[in-house]
Amino acid sequence: MIKAAVVGASGYIGGELVRLLAMHPEVEISAVTSRRYSGKKIHKVHPHLRGLNLRFTDSYSFDADVVFLAVPHGTSMRIIEDYMGSAKIIDLSADFRVSPSLYEEYYGGHLKPELIDEFVYGLPEIHREEIKKAELIANPGCNATAVILALYPFRGEVDEAIVDLKVSSSAGGRRENVASIHPERSHVVRVYKPFHHRHEAEIKQETGINAQFTVHSIDLVRGLLATIYFKMNTNEKELYKKYFPYLKEPFVRIVKEKGGMQRLPDPKYVIGSNFIDIGFTYDERNQRVILFSALDNLIKGGAGQAVQNMNIAFGLDETLGLSYLPVYPV
Ligand SMILES: NC(=O)c1ccc[n+]([C@@H]2O[C@H](COP(=O)([O-])OP(=O)(O)OC[C@H]3O[C@@H](n4cnc5c(N)ncnc54)[C@H](OP(=O)(O)O)[C@@H]3O)[C@@H](O)[C@H]2O)c1
């Protein structure tokens, strides 16, 4: 069995990691940390996990083969060296995803820029072979996963894309914040970040495409939809061919129906699963490609992708513990 520890287990990503790892046939959870809830049973914070015999600890030294860091960005870089060498590390923060120069441009100063190069960017559909040998894995951002996987087949052909993102409230984490309380968040379609979103850095690095995001907070608890626009002289048949390499991917589904209400991806139909749904259309009149990409930010956009990376890095079947279908209706 693989011994797994979750640092930051009281957060949304931490809770989702515990849920997935508790159902994984090859994993035994050896520690779940929280500074605020140390000593408390896990269901005091995550009521849906009632019945798991786990208590939070504020001891950050434990026996583990893999450590998941589910802490805010800026925190992983402070604590990472405590675990390096003794366990594989899967970091869910943004600290080690992009090169030092992109980090500086989008986030500011880094405490350990020399470590960034030691990390593999944990997007299995693109970096599977490197992940197999990796000790240090930087799990991608949720928005970045959606946009990179949709755009990756167009790298080298497109310089720029406009991205409209609609994101759920859980993407902002569990910390208290007036903008996220129910009266403020309910029924909202709020522009959260009109431009220069930090996840643009990951897209630039992985695809070479300058993707300009506008992020909107919408009235969903989980899930996100990316709508991506760029000019190209093509047709729908050619667009479909671009995605042929994904047909062998266990967690990528191409959604492109001729009729009906669900012709193109919608986060409603991936919630609770590790799937990413990608679709496309072509506006011939304007020679514009429009791509759509939907995922559950806490699963393929976070904890599920981290478990997928763990499976690959430990030589397990990539889908182990992840082959559940979405929950419906949600
Ligand atoms: N939410 C998403 O959809 C999503 C998707 C992909 C990636 N991510 C990334 O995953 C990470 C976790 O996100 P989240 O949404 O779960 O955030 P969250 O709900 O705010 O949880 C973060 C947890 O980290 C712990 N923590 C904070 N500072 C710490 C420190 N100095 N030392 C140890 N633990 C500390 C906190 O636990 P205690 O205060 O109880 O110790 C807290 O529960 C973030 O970097 C985020 O950007 C999030």
The ligand as an SDF file (V2000), in Angstrom:
LIG
                    3D

 48 52  0  0  0  0  0  0  0  0999 V2000
  -10.2030   25.1620   -5.0220 N   0  0  0  0  0  0  0  0  0  0  0  0
   -9.8750   24.7370   -6.2290 C   0  0  0  0  0  0  0  0  0  0  0  0
  -10.7350   24.5230   -7.1010 O   0  0  0  0  0  0  0  0  0  0  0  0
   -8.4270   24.4810   -6.5920 C   0  0  0  0  0  0  0  0  0  0  0  0
   -8.1460   23.7860   -7.7820 C   0  0  0  0  0  0  0  0  0  0  0  0
   -6.7910   23.5310   -8.0930 C   0  0  0  0  0  0  0  0  0  0  0  0
   -5.7750   23.9610   -7.2440 C   0  0  0  0  0  0  0  0  0  0  0  0
   -6.1020   24.6450   -6.1080 N   0  0  0  0  0  0  0  0  0  0  0  0
   -4.9910   25.0530   -5.2310 C   0  0  0  0  0  0  0  0  0  0  0  0
   -4.9230   24.0950   -4.1570 O   0  0  0  0  0  0  0  0  0  0  0  0
   -4.4980   24.7390   -2.9550 C   0  0  0  0  0  0  0  0  0  0  0  0
   -5.5680   24.5290   -1.8800 C   0  0  0  0  0  0  0  0  0  0  0  0
   -6.7710   25.1330   -2.3460 O   0  0  0  0  0  0  0  0  0  0  0  0
   -8.1320   25.1060   -1.5250 P   0  0  0  0  0  0  0  0  0  0  0  0
   -9.1670   25.6350   -2.4320 O   0  0  0  0  0  0  0  0  0  0  0  0
   -8.3160   23.7970   -0.8680 O   0  0  0  0  0  0  0  0  0  0  0  0
   -7.8020   26.2010   -0.3890 O   0  0  0  0  0  0  0  0  0  0  0  0
   -8.4240   26.3180    1.0670 P   0  0  0  0  0  0  0  0  0  0  0  0
   -9.7920   25.7600    1.0710 O   0  0  0  0  0  0  0  0  0  0  0  0
   -8.2300   27.7350    1.4770 O   0  0  0  0  0  0  0  0  0  0  0  0
   -7.4800   25.3690    1.9670 O   0  0  0  0  0  0  0  0  0  0  0  0
   -6.1140   25.5930    2.1710 C   0  0  0  0  0  0  0  0  0  0  0  0
   -5.6850   24.8620    3.4290 C   0  0  0  0  0  0  0  0  0  0  0  0
   -4.2870   25.0630    3.6370 O   0  0  0  0  0  0  0  0  0  0  0  0
   -4.0280   25.0980    5.0390 C   0  0  0  0  0  0  0  0  0  0  0  0
   -2.9420   26.0650    5.2570 N   0  0  0  0  0  0  0  0  0  0  0  0
   -2.9610   27.4080    5.0210 C   0  0  0  0  0  0  0  0  0  0  0  0
   -1.7730   27.9440    5.3260 N   0  0  0  0  0  0  0  0  0  0  0  0
   -0.9950   26.9280    5.7900 C   0  0  0  0  0  0  0  0  0  0  0  0
    0.3370   26.8700    6.2890 C   0  0  0  0  0  0  0  0  0  0  0  0
    1.1100   27.9630    6.3920 N   0  0  0  0  0  0  0  0  0  0  0  0
    0.8280   25.6600    6.6760 N   0  0  0  0  0  0  0  0  0  0  0  0
    0.0550   24.5390    6.6070 C   0  0  0  0  0  0  0  0  0  0  0  0
   -1.2260   24.5480    6.1450 N   0  0  0  0  0  0  0  0  0  0  0  0
   -1.7300   25.7250    5.7450 C   0  0  0  0  0  0  0  0  0  0  0  0
   -5.3050   25.5610    5.7030 C   0  0  0  0  0  0  0  0  0  0  0  0
   -5.5690   24.6750    6.7630 O   0  0  0  0  0  0  0  0  0  0  0  0
   -5.4460   25.0790    8.3180 P   0  0  0  0  0  0  0  0  0  0  0  0
   -5.5980   26.5820    8.4050 O   0  0  0  0  0  0  0  0  0  0  0  0
   -6.5820   24.3470    8.9440 O   0  0  0  0  0  0  0  0  0  0  0  0
   -4.1070   24.5830    8.7300 O   0  0  0  0  0  0  0  0  0  0  0  0
   -6.3980   25.4230    4.6480 C   0  0  0  0  0  0  0  0  0  0  0  0
   -7.4350   24.5800    5.0140 O   0  0  0  0  0  0  0  0  0  0  0  0
   -4.2950   26.2350   -3.3070 C   0  0  0  0  0  0  0  0  0  0  0  0
   -2.9520   26.4790   -3.5850 O   0  0  0  0  0  0  0  0  0  0  0  0
   -5.1480   26.4050   -4.5650 C   0  0  0  0  0  0  0  0  0  0  0  0
   -4.7120   27.4480   -5.3960 O   0  0  0  0  0  0  0  0  0  0  0  0
   -7.3950   24.9020   -5.7500 C   0  0  0  0  0  0  0  0  0  0  0  0
  1  2  1  0
  2  3  2  0
  2  4  1  0
  4  5  1  0
  4 48  2  0
  5  6  2  0
  6  7  1  0
  7  8  2  0
  8  9  1  0
  8 48  1  0
  9 10  1  0
  9 46  1  0
 10 11  1  0
 11 12  1  0
 11 44  1  0
 12 13  1  0
 13 14  1  0
 14 15  2  0
 14 16  1  0
 14 17  1  0
 17 18  1  0
 18 19  2  0
 18 20  1  0
 18 21  1  0
 21 22  1  0
 22 23  1  0
 23 24  1  0
 23 42  1  0
 24 25  1  0
 25 26  1  0
 25 36  1  0
 26 27  1  0
 26 35  1  0
 27 28  2  0
 28 29  1  0
 29 30  1  0
 29 35  2  0
 30 31  1  0
 30 32  2  0
 32 33  1  0
 33 34  2  0
 34 35  1  0
 36 37  1  0
 36 42  1  0
 37 38  1  0
 38 39  2  0
 38 40  1  0
 38 41  1  0
 42 43  1  0
 44 45  1  0
 44 46  1  0
 46 47  1  0
M  CHG  2   8   1  16  -1
M  END
$$$$
